[in-house]
Amino acid sequence: MSALSTVSENLNRILKSIDGRNVRIVAVTKYYDYTKIAEAYNAGLRDFGESRALEAIEKINKLDDEIKTKATYHFIGHLQTNKVKHVVGYFDYIHSVDSLKVAKEIARCAAQKGIVQKILIQVNNADEESKFGVAPSQLDNLIQGISKLDSVKIEGLMNIAPFINNESELRRLFSQMRELKEKYHLRELSMGMSNDYKIALDEGATMIRLGRILFENS
């Protein structure tokens, strides 16, 4: 079985499981080279997620002009202030903003480039020490602070759920994220990965981030 047929067949299975719901599938290509991005694009995907800035830019620069210009790129990894300059403008969305310090640096770099950078705020509502993200109790202050910045637009929220086999707990966490999105009248909710995207969809995800389930043989 070719890689392209694997991606196409996997995508068809995922689309059937989504059952017509309006969601953006972000193909997480951080573990794959640029040829996989091209294969996924040719299979019909248009959104690609990366978490290592310099490696991602190197991959994107190897793509055909059509894919470079027509695809949408999402930065989904933890972002340090010294890497912001490499991400702003190269990625359409930055999913992982979790501090005012990082947001200010994004705004500064975006202003230099004459653009408005779309961002999502990462929320750690499972309170996992190993994960980045702002606590729900701190979200109000962070949104207020970022809203005062020029050249940055808050599009939505993002979370990374615990890797657990507990559907009720996952539903609770995803449901809380939806409530926060609605509270702040935001457009996007990036949550759900290969192991839990169906639950995330049930609870209101507008973006799901899929890697293994798209690119690996089932």
N, C-alpha and C positions, 0 to 999 in steps of 0.2 A: 504494500500500500504506500503510495507516495505521500509526502508531507502535505501537499496541497489537498489531496483527497481526504486526508485525516482532518485537516482544519475545516474543510467544507462539510464533511459528514458530522463532525462534532458540533459545528455551528448550527446545522440543520436540527440536530437533536435538542440543542439549547433553545432554539427559536420555537420548537414545538412545545417545550416545557414552559416557555414564557407565555404562550397562548395569546399572542396578539397584544400583550400589554405594552404600553409606551415606555420603553426604558432604553437607555443608551448603554450598549455593551462596550466596555473599555477592555481591549485585549492587552493583558499585561505581558509585555515582551521583554522584561528586564533580564530574563535568563536565556534569551534567544538572540541570534544575530539578525542583521538587517534583512537577510533573505526571508526570514520568518514573517517580518513585518510585511514584506511584499506579497508573500503567499496569503497572509490573512487579508490584506487589502483586496487582492484578486478574488478572494472568497466572499467579499462583500462588506467586510468590516472597515470602519472609518476612524475609529478612536483607539489610540494606543497609549498605554501607560508604562512609564519608566521611572526608576528610582535612583539611578546613578547619573548625575547630570552630564559629566564629560563623556562617559561611554555612550550615553543616549544621543548626544549631539553628533558624535562620530558616526553612529549608525544612521541617523537621519540624513546626514550629509552624503551618505552612499546611496540613498534611494533615488529612484527616477524622479524627475521634476514633477510629474503628475501626483505621485504619492506625497512628495514633500509639501506641495501646495494645497492639495485637496483633503489630506488627512488632518485629524485633530489630535494634538499631543497633550498628554496629561502627565504632570510630574506628581508622583504618588509617594515618593520616599521622604524621609525626614530631611528637612532643609535647614542647613546651618547658614548663618549670615554671610560667611565668606564664600558660599557657593551660590548665593542669590543672583549675582551678576551673570552666572552661566545659565540660569534657568529663565529669568525674565525675558520675554520676547521670543524665546525658542519654544516655549510651551504655552498652549492656549489656556490651560487651566493649571493652577498649582493647588493640589488637594490638601496639603499637609501644613498649613499655617497654624501655629499654635502659640504665638506670642506677638505682642505689639512690637518688640524689637525686630523680629523678622519682617513683619508687615511694613514697618517704616523703611527698612532696607529695600524691600520690593518696590515700595512707592518711589523711593529715590531713583532706583535703576530704571523703573518704568518711565518716570518723568524725563530722564536723560534720553530715553529712546523714543519719546513722544507717543507713548501708548498708554492704554489703560489695561492693567493686568487683571485677569479674572482669577479669583482665589476661592477656595473653600477652607473653612476652619475645621481643623481636626479636633474631635471631641473624644476624650478617653472616659466614656461613661461607665466602663467596667472597672475603672480604678485599678488598672493593671500597672504595676511598677515597671514592667519591662516595655511598656508602650508609651509613645509620646502622645501629646494631645492635652487640651485644656479640660479641666473638670467642668461639668455642667454648671456648678455654682459660680464659676468664674467667667462663664460665657458672656453674660450681659456686659460686664466691664470691657471685655476684649472687643466685642462688636462695637460698643460705643467708641472705643479708642480708634479702631480701624476705620470706622465710618467718617472720621474727621480727616482722613488722609486723602489727598488727591492721587490720581493715577492708579488706584486700586479699587476693584469692585468685588464685594462679597457676593458670590453667586449661591453659596449653600454651605452645607456641613458634610463632614466625612467622619466615619469611624472605622476602626478595625476591631471586629468582635473577637472575643476569646475563641481559641480553637478547642471547642468543647462539644460533647455529644449530649446536649441538653436543650431540646427545642424550646421549652417554655422559657428558659433563661435568655436564649437568643431572641425570642419574640419580645420579651420584656425590654431588652436593650435596644432592639431596632425600633420598637414602638416609641420608646422614650426619645430616640433621635427624630422620629417623625414629628412628635409633639414639639420638640425644640425648633425644628424647621418651620412649622406652622406658626409658632409663637413669634418668630422673628420675620415672618412673611418672606422666606427665602425660596428660591426656585429649585435648587438642586439638593439631592441627598445621595451621597456616594457611600454605599454600604453593601456588603455581600460579596463573597468571593466563591471560589469553586465549590467549597464544601457547604455553604449556607445561603447561596444566592436566592434560592426559592423562598426561603423564610423572609429574607430581606425584601424581596419583591412583594410578598404578602403585606408587609408592614410599611410599604411606601417608598422604596428605593427608586430613584430616577436614574442612577448610574450603578452598574454592577461591574466589579473588576475581576475579570476571569483570565487565568493563565493556564494552569495545568489541564483543566477540563477542555480547553480549546486546542491545545497544542500536542497533547500526549495521546498515544493510542489508548482507546478505552478497553 
